[in-house]
Amino acid sequence: MRQATTTTPGGHVLSTQGRLGRRLIQLYGGLALYGASSALLVEAGLGLEPWNVLHQGLAELTGLTIGVVSIVVGAAVLLLWIPLRQRPGIGTVSNVFVVGIAMDGTLALLPEAHSLTVRIPLLLTGVVLNGAATGLYISAGLGPGPRDGLMTGLHRRTGRSVRLMRTGIEVAVVVTGFALGGNVNVGTLLYALSIGPLAQLFLRVFVVPSASEGSAVVASGTPERVILRP
């Protein structure tokens, strides 16, 4: 059977064997759920995840939808992979389009939420579903998201830690997005504190076992230490 691997921001190698049908379902299901969960955070209006703060700010500036901005930014970030010598997978390219389309589609279907009794559950549901989406997408092992590939690429080229690269980039996008009108609030902090543990939990749930070993995680690292977002 064919083997595929992906490297996480922590330098751990995720390896999956066979079961391509299940992996593709997890990939596209995870990406679509990621976009839908991000739309819940947008509708809640209580703060967004870092990159969507930037996307929302650019949407306010350009008049484009947040989903379209997400696609444009994802494509631009993917171009930065070229000098960093990063190799995209099918999951990388799919990430650029599926998340943005799912976000705009979900926002078009959601009614407006005005009261906190509705907005708070939207926020909490969005954060939990985002963690589930992250677990689905990582476990597919079909390529990192463009933004995570940027972080790992900078890590390899500069020799600086992934934590430093990730923190620096996300602080930059939050500050830029906030300056452009993106929503930074309690939800942004909640997301930052909870997405790691949630992603680790759902990675254990959705990991694709190999036909021979019953486990899809090999090489350095264990499932609970793997965090990779689209």
N, C-alpha and C positions, 0 to 999 in steps of 0.2 A: 504493500500500500504506500501511497505517496505521503511523505512527511512534510509538514510546514512548521515554521517557527516564527516567533515574533519576540522582540526584545522590549522589555518594559522600561520606563524611566529609571527604575532602580537598578537596571543592568541585568535583570533576571531574564532567562530565556524560557519562553512558553512554547512547548512543542505539542502538536496535535497530529494524529495519524488517522487517515481514512475518514469515514463518516462525513464525506463532503456535503451530502444533502443536509444533514443536521447542522453542520457548521454554517452553511449558507443561510439557512433559516434563522439561526442565532444572529448572524451578522446583520441581515436586513431587518429582522425583528428588533434587534437591539438598537440599530440606528434610527428606525422609525419611532421606537419608544423614547429614545433620547430626545428627538425633536418634539414629540408630543409632550413629554414631561417638561421640557424647557418652555413650551407654550403655556403650561399651567403656571409656571413661575412668572412669566410675563403678565398673564391675566391677573394673578394675585396682586401684583404691584407692590410687593414688599421687599424687593431686592432680587437681583439676578446673579447667576454664576459669573465669574470674572469675564470670560470671553463674550458672553451675551450682554454684559454691561457695555462693552465696546460696540457690539453689533447694534444695540439699541441706540446708542449715541450717534453712530453713523447713519442709522435709519432716520433719526430725527433731522440730521443735517441734510441728507440727500432726498428724503421723501420716498425712498424705497421701503419695501417691507423688510422686517427683521430677518425673515428667512432668506430673501434674496441677498441681503447684505452678508449673511452667514456664508452663503455659497461663494460670493465674490471674495470675501476675506479668506475663506478656506482655499480657494484656487490660488490666490496671491501667496499665501503661506506655502502652498505646495511648490510654487516656483522657487522659493528660497531653498528647497531641498537640493536643487541642482548644484549650487556651489558647495553645499554641505555633503554631497555625494551620498545622499540617502536614496534608498530604493523603495518606491511605493508598492503596495499590494492592492489587490482588488478591493479590500476593505478601506484602504486609504482613499482611493478615487471615489468609491461609493459614499464614503463619509461626507465628502464635499457637497454632494447633491442631496442625498436622502434626508439628512438632518434638517436642512433648510426647508425642503419641500414639506416634510412632515410638520415642521413648526408652523409654517404659514397655513397649511391645511387645517391643523387643529385650532389655530386662532380664529380661522374663518367659521368654525363650527361652535366655538364656545360663546355662550351669552356673556354679556358684561357683568362683572362682579363688583358690587359697590360696598356692601357691608363687610365688616371684619369677620362676622360669623361664616361668611362664604370664603373670603380671601385667605384666612388662616388655614382652613383645611386644604385649599388649593395649593398653598405653599408647601405644606407638609407632604401632601400626596405627590407633588412635583419632585420634591427632594428624594423621597423614597423610590419613586419610579425611575428617577435619573440614576440612582445607585443600581437598580435592577438592570437598567439598560446598559450601564457600564459593564456589569458582570457578563451579560449576554454577548456584548461586542468583543470584549477581551477574550472570552473563552473560545470564540470562533477561530482565533489565531490566523486571520487572513490579512493582516497588515495594520499598523498603527494609524491613528488619526493624524491629519496634517500638522496640527498644533503640537501634538506630542512628539512627532518626528522632528519638528523644529527644535524642541528642547533637547532631545537626545543627540541630534546632530551637532548642536552648539556645544554640548557636553564633550563629544568626541573631538571636535576641532579645537576647543579652547583648553581642555583638560580640567575645567572647573566642574564642581559637583553638579549632578542633575538637580538636586534640591535648590542650589543657588540659581541655576538657569531657569528652573520652573518658577521660583519665587520672583525673580527679577522680571521675567516676561509677564507674569500674571499681575504683578503690581503695576507694571507699565500699562497694560491694557485696561485695568480697572481705573487708574487715574485718568487716562486718555478718554475712556468711555464716559466717566463721570463728568469730565470737563465739557463733553459734547452733549450731555443731557441724559446719559444712561442712569438707570435706577440702582443706586447703592443704598442698601438698607439692612434691616435685621436679617432678612432672608439671605443676603450675601454672606454674612457671618455664619449663619446656620449651615449653609451649603458648605462653606470652607471647613467647618468642624466635623460635619457628618458624612461627606461624600467618601472619604477614605474608608472608614469602617463599613459603610454600606456596600461599597464596591468589593471589599474583601469578602464580606458575607455572601453576596450574590455570586461572586466568582466560584466559591465552593459549591454553590447550588447548581450552577450551569456548566461547570467544567466538562468538556467532552472526553469521556474515557476512551483510550485506545482499545482496539480489538484484542490485543495480546496482553496488555498490562492492566487495563481497567483504570488508567489514570492518564490525563493529558498534560500534566505538569511535570517536567523533568528538568535536568541540568540544575544550575544554581538557583536557589530561592524556593520558596514554598508558596502555595496559593494565597495564604493569608497576607503575604508581603507584596503581592502583585497589584499595582494600581496603574491603570492606563485609561485615559478619557479620550472620547472622540473630539 
